[in-house]
Amino acid sequence: MSIPWSILATIALGVLLLWALSRFGAAHVTLLFKRLGLTARHPAKVHGGSPLTLPLEFGVKLLATVLVGLLLTMINLNSALDALAPGYFWESYMAVSALSAWTISYVWTYALSLDGARLSIPTWAFGVRELDLRKLVHVEDKGAYVLRLHFEDGSRAGVMKHIERRPEFMAALARFRDMARL
C-alpha cells in the first residue's frame, strides 16, 4: 500500500512549519508578520523594564498542530470536501489548509505581554490589543480554555488560560483587580 503524495505533502508541510517555529521561535515569526504588514501595532516598553511575556504552554501548541494535521489528513483520506463542492476538492483543500496554517501560526505566536499596568493581547489578525489593568473590574473563568477580563468602561477581553507562568499572571490580575476596588 502506497501513501498518496498529498498526504506526504501535508505531513512535510506540518514538519516544516514545526521546524521553522521551533528553530526561529515565535518572536521571529511575529517579526516576519510585522514586516509583511500583517500586524497593526506591537507592544512597546512603558517603564524601560522588560515586559513579562507569557506564551502558550508547549502542550497546547503541539496539540493544536496535531489536531489540525489530523483534520487535514482525514479530509484528504475521505474526500469530505468533494461532497461539499463537487469537482473543486483541491481548491477547497487549499482553502482549508490556508486557514489551518493561519490557526497554527496564531497558536504558536500567541503570547501575552504584561508591562506594568498594561496587558497586550494578540488578536487573530496578528495585531495587538492593549488594555489598562488599572481599570480591571472582574475576572471570569469561562471554562477550560479562556479567562474573560471585564473593565470599568464595559469592555471585555478573552485571554487563553494555558499560558506559561500562569500563577504569576493570575497574581498580577488579582492585584490590579483589588486596586481598582479601592
VEXRO-781523 format. One record per residue (C-alpha): x, y, z; residue number from 1. Coordinates in nm, 2 decimals, decimal comma, always signed. Example, Ala and Ser with C-alpha at 12.3 -4.5 7.8 and 13.67 -1.06 7.14 Angstrom:
2
<atom x="+1,23" y="-0,45" z="+0,78" num="1"/>
<atom x="+1,37" y="-0,11" z="+0,71" num="2"/>
// end
This chain:
182
<atom x="+0,00" y="+0,00" z="+0,00" num="1"/>
<atom x="+0,15" y="+0,33" z="-0,10" num="2"/>
<atom x="+0,08" y="+0,66" z="+0,07" num="3"/>
<atom x="-0,07" y="+0,93" z="-0,16" num="4"/>
<atom x="+0,16" y="+1,22" z="-0,24" num="5"/>
<atom x="-0,09" y="+1,47" z="-0,10" num="6"/>
<atom x="-0,07" y="+1,31" z="+0,25" num="7"/>
<atom x="+0,31" y="+1,32" z="+0,23" num="8"/>
<atom x="+0,29" y="+1,68" z="+0,12" num="9"/>
<atom x="+0,06" y="+1,76" z="+0,42" num="10"/>
<atom x="+0,29" y="+1,59" z="+0,66" num="11"/>
<atom x="+0,60" y="+1,76" z="+0,51" num="12"/>
<atom x="+0,43" y="+2,10" z="+0,54" num="13"/>
<atom x="+0,35" y="+2,03" z="+0,90" num="14"/>
<atom x="+0,70" y="+1,92" z="+0,98" num="15"/>
<atom x="+0,84" y="+2,22" z="+0,80" num="16"/>
<atom x="+0,62" y="+2,46" z="+1,00" num="17"/>
<atom x="+0,70" y="+2,29" z="+1,33" num="18"/>
<atom x="+1,07" y="+2,31" z="+1,24" num="19"/>
<atom x="+1,05" y="+2,68" z="+1,15" num="20"/>
<atom x="+0,86" y="+2,77" z="+1,46" num="21"/>
<atom x="+1,10" y="+2,57" z="+1,69" num="22"/>
<atom x="+1,41" y="+2,69" z="+1,51" num="23"/>
<atom x="+1,33" y="+3,06" z="+1,48" num="24"/>
<atom x="+1,09" y="+3,10" z="+1,77" num="25"/>
<atom x="+0,76" y="+3,28" z="+1,80" num="26"/>
<atom x="+0,93" y="+3,62" z="+1,82" num="27"/>
<atom x="+1,09" y="+3,58" z="+1,48" num="28"/>
<atom x="+0,77" y="+3,46" z="+1,32" num="29"/>
<atom x="+0,59" y="+3,76" z="+1,48" num="30"/>
<atom x="+0,86" y="+3,99" z="+1,34" num="31"/>
<atom x="+0,81" y="+3,83" z="+1,00" num="32"/>
<atom x="+0,43" y="+3,90" z="+1,02" num="33"/>
<atom x="+0,51" y="+4,26" z="+1,12" num="34"/>
<atom x="+0,74" y="+4,30" z="+0,82" num="35"/>
<atom x="+0,48" y="+4,17" z="+0,59" num="36"/>
<atom x="+0,23" y="+4,43" z="+0,73" num="37"/>
<atom x="+0,00" y="+4,17" z="+0,89" num="38"/>
<atom x="+0,00" y="+4,34" z="+1,23" num="39"/>
<atom x="-0,14" y="+4,68" z="+1,32" num="40"/>
<atom x="+0,10" y="+4,76" z="+1,61" num="41"/>
<atom x="+0,32" y="+4,60" z="+1,86" num="42"/>
<atom x="+0,37" y="+4,63" z="+2,23" num="43"/>
<atom x="+0,62" y="+4,89" z="+2,34" num="44"/>
<atom x="+0,80" y="+4,92" z="+2,67" num="45"/>
<atom x="+0,65" y="+5,17" z="+2,91" num="46"/>
<atom x="+0,87" y="+5,18" z="+3,21" num="47"/>
<atom x="+1,20" y="+5,09" z="+3,04" num="48"/>
<atom x="+1,19" y="+4,74" z="+3,20" num="49"/>
<atom x="+1,13" y="+4,43" z="+3,02" num="50"/>
<atom x="+0,77" y="+4,31" z="+3,00" num="51"/>
<atom x="+0,67" y="+3,97" z="+3,13" num="52"/>
<atom x="+0,60" y="+3,76" z="+2,83" num="53"/>
<atom x="+0,36" y="+3,47" z="+2,87" num="54"/>
<atom x="+0,34" y="+3,23" z="+2,57" num="55"/>
<atom x="+0,10" y="+2,94" z="+2,55" num="56"/>
<atom x="+0,22" y="+2,62" z="+2,70" num="57"/>
<atom x="+0,41" y="+2,39" z="+2,46" num="58"/>
<atom x="+0,15" y="+2,11" z="+2,51" num="59"/>
<atom x="-0,13" y="+2,34" z="+2,38" num="60"/>
<atom x="+0,08" y="+2,43" z="+2,07" num="61"/>
<atom x="+0,16" y="+2,07" z="+2,00" num="62"/>
<atom x="-0,20" y="+1,96" z="+2,05" num="63"/>
<atom x="-0,33" y="+2,23" z="+1,81" num="64"/>
<atom x="-0,07" y="+2,13" z="+1,55" num="65"/>
<atom x="-0,15" y="+1,76" z="+1,57" num="66"/>
<atom x="-0,53" y="+1,82" z="+1,56" num="67"/>
<atom x="-0,51" y="+2,04" z="+1,26" num="68"/>
<atom x="-0,28" y="+1,78" z="+1,09" num="69"/>
<atom x="-0,53" y="+1,51" z="+1,17" num="70"/>
<atom x="-0,81" y="+1,72" z="+1,03" num="71"/>
<atom x="-0,63" y="+1,78" z="+0,70" num="72"/>
<atom x="-0,54" y="+1,41" z="+0,68" num="73"/>
<atom x="-0,89" y="+1,29" z="+0,74" num="74"/>
<atom x="-1,03" y="+1,54" z="+0,49" num="75"/>
<atom x="-0,78" y="+1,42" z="+0,23" num="76"/>
<atom x="-0,84" y="+1,05" z="+0,30" num="77"/>
<atom x="-1,22" y="+1,07" z="+0,30" num="78"/>
<atom x="-1,26" y="+1,34" z="+0,03" num="79"/>
<atom x="-1,51" y="+1,51" z="+0,25" num="80"/>
<atom x="-1,47" y="+1,84" z="+0,08" num="81"/>
<atom x="-1,56" y="+1,69" z="-0,26" num="82"/>
<atom x="-1,92" y="+1,63" z="-0,13" num="83"/>
<atom x="-1,95" y="+2,00" z="-0,04" num="84"/>
<atom x="-1,81" y="+2,14" z="-0,37" num="85"/>
<atom x="-1,81" y="+1,86" z="-0,63" num="86"/>
<atom x="-1,51" y="+1,90" z="-0,87" num="87"/>
<atom x="-1,34" y="+2,15" z="-0,65" num="88"/>
<atom x="-1,17" y="+1,92" z="-0,40" num="89"/>
<atom x="-0,82" y="+2,07" z="-0,43" num="90"/>
<atom x="-0,94" y="+2,43" z="-0,43" num="91"/>
<atom x="-1,14" y="+2,36" z="-0,11" num="92"/>
<atom x="-0,85" y="+2,16" z="+0,04" num="93"/>
<atom x="-0,61" y="+2,45" z="-0,02" num="94"/>
<atom x="-0,86" y="+2,70" z="+0,14" num="95"/>
<atom x="-0,89" y="+2,47" z="+0,45" num="96"/>
<atom x="-0,51" y="+2,43" z="+0,45" num="97"/>
<atom x="-0,45" y="+2,81" z="+0,44" num="98"/>
<atom x="-0,70" y="+2,85" z="+0,73" num="99"/>
<atom x="-0,52" y="+2,57" z="+0,92" num="100"/>
<atom x="-0,18" y="+2,73" z="+0,86" num="101"/>
<atom x="-0,32" y="+3,07" z="+0,99" num="102"/>
<atom x="-0,46" y="+2,90" z="+1,30" num="103"/>
<atom x="-0,13" y="+2,71" z="+1,37" num="104"/>
<atom x="+0,07" y="+3,03" z="+1,33" num="105"/>
<atom x="-0,16" y="+3,21" z="+1,57" num="106"/>
<atom x="-0,13" y="+2,94" z="+1,83" num="107"/>
<atom x="+0,25" y="+2,92" z="+1,80" num="108"/>
<atom x="+0,29" y="+3,30" z="+1,82" num="109"/>
<atom x="+0,03" y="+3,37" z="+2,09" num="110"/>
<atom x="+0,19" y="+3,54" z="+2,39" num="111"/>
<atom x="+0,05" y="+3,78" z="+2,64" num="112"/>
<atom x="+0,28" y="+4,07" z="+2,74" num="113"/>
<atom x="+0,24" y="+4,23" z="+3,09" num="114"/>
<atom x="+0,43" y="+4,55" z="+3,13" num="115"/>
<atom x="+0,35" y="+4,74" z="+3,44" num="116"/>
<atom x="-0,03" y="+4,80" z="+3,43" num="117"/>
<atom x="-0,05" y="+4,74" z="+3,06" num="118"/>
<atom x="-0,16" y="+4,40" z="+2,92" num="119"/>
<atom x="-0,10" y="+4,33" z="+2,55" num="120"/>
<atom x="-0,32" y="+4,05" z="+2,40" num="121"/>
<atom x="-0,26" y="+3,92" z="+2,05" num="122"/>
<atom x="-0,55" y="+3,93" z="+1,80" num="123"/>
<atom x="-0,65" y="+3,68" z="+1,53" num="124"/>
<atom x="-0,52" y="+3,93" z="+1,27" num="125"/>
<atom x="-0,17" y="+3,92" z="+1,44" num="126"/>
<atom x="-0,22" y="+4,26" z="+1,58" num="127"/>
<atom x="-0,21" y="+4,35" z="+1,95" num="128"/>
<atom x="-0,49" y="+4,48" z="+2,18" num="129"/>
<atom x="-0,36" y="+4,68" z="+2,47" num="130"/>
<atom x="-0,55" y="+4,70" z="+2,80" num="131"/>
<atom x="-0,50" y="+4,91" z="+3,11" num="132"/>
<atom x="-0,52" y="+4,67" z="+3,41" num="133"/>
<atom x="-0,58" y="+4,96" z="+3,65" num="134"/>
<atom x="-0,94" y="+4,96" z="+3,51" num="135"/>
<atom x="-0,99" y="+4,58" z="+3,56" num="136"/>
<atom x="-1,31" y="+4,51" z="+3,75" num="137"/>
<atom x="-1,37" y="+4,14" z="+3,73" num="138"/>
<atom x="-1,20" y="+3,82" z="+3,61" num="139"/>
<atom x="-1,44" y="+3,55" z="+3,49" num="140"/>
<atom x="-1,35" y="+3,19" z="+3,43" num="141"/>
<atom x="-1,51" y="+3,08" z="+3,10" num="142"/>
<atom x="-1,44" y="+2,71" z="+3,12" num="143"/>
<atom x="-1,13" y="+2,51" z="+3,03" num="144"/>
<atom x="-0,97" y="+2,75" z="+2,79" num="145"/>
<atom x="-1,05" y="+3,12" z="+2,84" num="146"/>
<atom x="-1,04" y="+3,38" z="+3,11" num="147"/>
<atom x="-1,27" y="+3,68" z="+3,04" num="148"/>
<atom x="-1,15" y="+4,02" z="+3,17" num="149"/>
<atom x="-1,41" y="+4,29" z="+3,24" num="150"/>
<atom x="-1,32" y="+4,65" z="+3,26" num="151"/>
<atom x="-1,47" y="+4,97" z="+3,40" num="152"/>
<atom x="-1,58" y="+5,10" z="+3,06" num="153"/>
<atom x="-1,78" y="+4,78" z="+2,99" num="154"/>
<atom x="-1,52" y="+4,64" z="+2,75" num="155"/>
<atom x="-1,42" y="+4,27" z="+2,78" num="156"/>
<atom x="-1,13" y="+4,07" z="+2,66" num="157"/>
<atom x="-1,07" y="+3,70" z="+2,65" num="158"/>
<atom x="-0,72" y="+3,55" z="+2,72" num="159"/>
<atom x="-0,62" y="+3,19" z="+2,68" num="160"/>
<atom x="-0,57" y="+3,01" z="+3,02" num="161"/>
<atom x="-0,30" y="+2,77" z="+2,94" num="162"/>
<atom x="+0,00" y="+3,01" z="+2,94" num="163"/>
<atom x="+0,34" y="+2,97" z="+3,09" num="164"/>
<atom x="+0,39" y="+3,12" z="+3,43" num="165"/>
<atom x="+0,01" y="+3,13" z="+3,49" num="166"/>
<atom x="+0,03" y="+3,17" z="+3,87" num="167"/>
<atom x="+0,23" y="+3,50" z="+3,83" num="168"/>
<atom x="-0,02" y="+3,62" z="+3,57" num="169"/>
<atom x="-0,32" y="+3,54" z="+3,80" num="170"/>
<atom x="-0,15" y="+3,71" z="+4,09" num="171"/>
<atom x="-0,10" y="+4,02" z="+3,88" num="172"/>
<atom x="-0,47" y="+4,02" z="+3,77" num="173"/>
<atom x="-0,58" y="+3,98" z="+4,14" num="174"/>
<atom x="-0,35" y="+4,27" z="+4,24" num="175"/>
<atom x="-0,49" y="+4,51" z="+3,98" num="176"/>
<atom x="-0,85" y="+4,40" z="+4,04" num="177"/>
<atom x="-0,81" y="+4,47" z="+4,41" num="178"/>
<atom x="-0,65" y="+4,81" z="+4,33" num="179"/>
<atom x="-0,95" y="+4,90" z="+4,11" num="180"/>
<atom x="-1,18" y="+4,83" z="+4,40" num="181"/>
<atom x="-1,01" y="+5,09" z="+4,63" num="182"/>
// end
